[in-house]
């Protein structure tokens, strides 16, 4: 049985989209956060800005030094795919080829960061086409990316999405289909607790279905709001922590306090979420 503490909590960066990388790190430091979910997007870091892997590595090493100076470490790298010209299931080969290359570069970047994981989700297929056709292309693209991950010794964590975000991987059955079809030891599961609740599923079901393939947890209150501020309630929020401990889950939780309502001031909602984790749910530093 594991014990989840605040040192096992990481934070992702999209809410800080209007702030520089150093502000993000300073905010996490003030919150007492030591683990970083590095968002691969402007204004933090976007690999296509750099002409070569060597040039990109210079910037990544600088960023790694900034994290180290604050007693922080990148534990998962999340290259942005929902808001950029990337897609796993589009009929256009140039688009899926570009996406595979983007993830090849992401794995290079993860090695520079000494980070073992790269995050991905299904994105959305063309909504005027049958899900089955898009899912088939998704699996084909994921197989290519998973082959790269096996060669690079990188774990891929696949998150399920909500219907407004995607028409592909939304449910436990969708996740299982993709894992079964791709059939790679390096493809793991990221459970987004909000998307899980939208489908009426439970964290127990995810562990029953995937066991130790559950690699990552996106944790927040309902609608990705401040922990303790919305409709999930203390009992449910505490239960998820307790279940992870009972399952001897070693990878902690990744705070996804991620909504445009927080863009003007992302620090305060993260500080309040961390206060709730400490004072209401009893997570120790």
Secondary structure by P-SEA (a helix, b strand, c coil): ccccccccbbbbccccccccaaaaaaaaaaacccccccccccccccccccccaaaaaaaaaaaaaaaaaacccccbbbccccccccccccccaaaaaaaaaaaaaaaaaaaaacccbbbbccccccccccaaaaaaaaaaaaaaaaaaaaaacbbbbbbbbccccccccccaaaaaaaaaaaccccbbbbbcaaaaaaacccaaaaaacccccccccccccccccccccccccaaaaaaaaaaaaaacccccbbbccccccccccaaaaaaaaaaaacccccccc
